[in-house]
């Protein structure tokens, strides 16, 4: 990922920063100092502060462009798939010393084929059905309670390759936020985006996004 891509993702994931930026209530240099450690952690190398400031300013400028293009749907030609009863399993890179991620993937495939795997900068994440057989896979890991987040649902958004994923996530977060629904998390893969919500909000969120697609 490039610095601008990481900057957009970090800001999009932080709702308060995103809202302040959209309302032009934030100092770009102060924000750059705040998010610099996270950006360097994701990229795995040092990043010049001015480079981050420029990326922030360009992202802020894109909000004005979006307002001018509001009639053109960001979700045009997108496809949605909702799955309830999802569990988010997270273990840190340091915990991977106690387990082999490839071995876990092999065990997952023997229990269910309904899961997604994401390798982040500091952790491994599995999105899967909330099943006791899945929990048993992680029995060997100490302090397992923090590994499992339950009561979740996921909406997979498949978009054309020409669409910018960060634009889609920021747009989806904005539309849902305006309707009182907040994202728990969002994950990117090569050809789709997976947003995570509380299960109680999932049906409503799906209807909101589907209606937006149909309206456009």
C-alpha positions in Angstrom: 0.0 0.0 0.0 1.1 3.6 -0.7 1.2 6.3 2.0 -2.0 8.0 0.6 -3.8 4.7 0.7 -2.8 4.0 4.3 -3.7 7.5 5.4 -7.2 7.2 3.8 -7.7 3.8 5.5 -6.6 5.1 9.0 -8.8 8.1 8.8 -11.8 6.2 7.4 -11.5 3.7 10.4 -11.6 6.6 12.9 -15.1 8.1 12.8 -14.3 11.1 14.9 -11.3 12.1 12.8 -13.2 11.4 9.6 -16.2 13.7 10.7 -13.8 16.5 11.8 -12.0 16.3 8.5 -15.2 16.4 6.5 -16.3 19.5 8.4 -12.8 21.1 7.9 -12.3 21.3 11.7 -8.9 19.6 11.9 -5.2 20.7 11.7 -3.5 18.6 9.1 0.0 18.8 10.7 -1.4 17.9 14.2 -3.3 14.9 12.6 -0.2 13.8 10.8 1.8 13.7 14.0 -1.0 11.7 15.7 -1.3 9.0 13.0 2.4 8.8 11.9 3.2 5.9 14.3 0.3 3.9 13.1 1.1 4.5 9.4 4.8 3.6 9.9 3.7 0.4 11.7 1.4 -0.6 8.8 4.0 0.1 6.2 6.9 -1.3 8.2 9.2 1.7 7.6 9.6 5.4 8.5 7.5 8.0 6.7 8.3 11.7 6.4 5.8 13.8 8.3 5.4 16.2 5.3 4.5 13.2 3.1 1.6 12.4 5.5 0.5 16.0 5.6 0.2 16.1 1.8 -1.7 12.8 1.8 -4.1 14.2 4.4 -4.7 17.4 2.4 -5.4 15.5 -0.8 -7.9 13.3 1.0 -9.6 16.3 2.5 -9.7 17.9 -1.0 -11.5 14.8 -2.2 -14.5 15.5 0.0 -15.2 18.6 -2.1 -15.0 16.5 -5.3 -17.4 14.0 -3.8 -20.0 16.7 -3.0 -19.8 17.8 -6.6 -20.3 14.2 -7.9 -23.0 13.2 -5.3 -25.4 12.2 -8.0 -23.0 9.5 -9.2 -23.3 6.5 -7.0 -20.1 5.2 -5.4 -21.9 1.9 -5.0 -22.8 1.7 -8.7 -22.8 -2.0 -9.8 -21.9 -3.2 -6.3 -23.2 -6.5 -5.0 -24.0 -7.2 -1.4 -24.0 -10.4 0.7 -25.1 -10.5 4.3 -24.1 -13.2 6.8 -25.3 -13.2 10.5 -23.8 -15.1 13.4 -20.3 -14.1 12.8 -17.4 -14.3 15.2 -14.2 -12.2 14.8 -11.1 -14.1 16.0 -8.0 -12.1 16.5 -4.5 -13.2 17.6 -1.4 -11.0 17.5 1.7 -11.7 15.6 3.6 -12.6 18.8 0.9 -15.2 19.6 1.7 -16.8 16.2 4.8 -18.3 17.9 2.4 -20.6 19.7 0.5 -21.6 16.6 1.1 -21.8 12.9 -1.4 -19.7 10.9 -1.2 -22.2 8.0 -2.0 -25.1 10.3 -5.0 -23.1 11.6 -6.2 -22.5 8.1 -6.0 -26.2 7.5 -8.0 -26.9 10.6 -10.6 -24.3 9.6 -11.1 -25.9 6.2 -12.0 -29.2 8.0 -14.7 -27.5 10.1 -16.2 -25.0 7.7 -15.6 -23.3 4.4 -17.4 -20.2 5.5 -14.6 -18.0 6.8 -12.3 -15.2 5.7 -8.7 -14.7 6.7 -6.9 -11.3 6.9 -3.2 -10.7 7.7 -2.8 -7.2 9.3 0.3 -5.4 10.3 0.1 -6.6 14.0 -2.3 -9.5 13.9 -4.1 -12.3 12.1 -7.9 -12.1 11.8 -10.5 -14.7 11.1 -14.2 -13.9 10.3 -16.1 -17.1 10.7 -19.3 -18.7 12.0 -19.6 -18.7 15.8 -19.1 -22.4 16.4 -17.6 -24.3 19.4 -15.5 -26.4 17.0 -13.8 -23.1 15.8 -13.1 -22.1 19.4 -11.5 -25.5 20.1 -8.9 -24.8 17.4 -7.4 -22.0 19.6 -7.3 -24.1 22.8 -3.5 -24.0 22.9 -3.3 -20.2 23.1 -3.1 -18.7 26.5 -5.6 -15.9 27.6 -8.0 -16.8 24.8 -11.0 -14.7 26.0 -9.8 -11.5 24.3 -9.5 -13.4 21.0 -13.2 -13.7 20.3 -15.7 -11.0 19.4 -19.2 -12.3 19.0 -22.7 -11.0 18.2 -21.5 -9.7 14.8 -22.5 -9.8 11.2 -20.7 -9.1 8.0 -21.7 -7.5 4.7 -19.5 -8.3 1.8 -19.4 -5.6 -0.8 -18.2 -6.7 -4.2 -17.2 -3.8 -6.4 -15.8 -3.3 -9.9 -12.0 -3.3 -10.0 -12.0 0.4 -11.2 -13.6 1.5 -8.0 -11.4 2.9 -5.2 -11.9 0.8 -2.1 -11.3 3.6 0.4 -13.9 5.7 -1.3 -16.4 2.9 -1.0 -15.7 2.4 2.7 -15.8 6.1 3.5 -19.1 6.4 1.6 -20.6 3.4 3.2 -19.6 4.5 6.7 -21.1 8.0 6.0 -24.4 6.6 4.7 -24.8 4.2 7.6 -23.7 6.8 10.2 -26.3 9.2 8.8 -28.9 6.5 9.6 -27.7 5.8 13.1 -25.6 2.6 12.2 -21.9 2.4 13.0 -19.3 0.1 11.6 -17.4 -2.2 14.0 -14.6 -2.7 11.5 -13.8 -3.0 7.8 -11.4 -5.3 5.9 -10.1 -5.1 2.4 -9.3 -8.0 0.0 -8.4 -8.0 -3.7 -11.9 -7.8 -5.1 -14.2 -7.0 -2.3 -14.7 -5.1 1.0 -16.1 -6.8 4.2 -17.7 -4.5 6.7 -18.4 -5.8 10.2 -21.4 -4.6 12.2 -23.3 -5.6 15.4 -25.8 -8.3 14.4 -28.7 -6.2 15.6 -27.9 -3.6 13.0 -27.1 -5.9 10.1 -30.5 -6.2 8.4 -31.1 -2.5 8.6 -27.7 -1.7 7.2 -28.2 -4.1 4.3 -31.5 -2.5 3.5 -30.0 1.0 3.6 -27.1 0.0 1.3 -29.3 -2.0 -1.1 -31.8 0.9 -1.3 -28.9 3.3 -2.1 -27.7 1.0 -5.0 -31.2 0.6 -6.4 -32.0 4.4 -6.1 -28.9 5.3 -8.1 
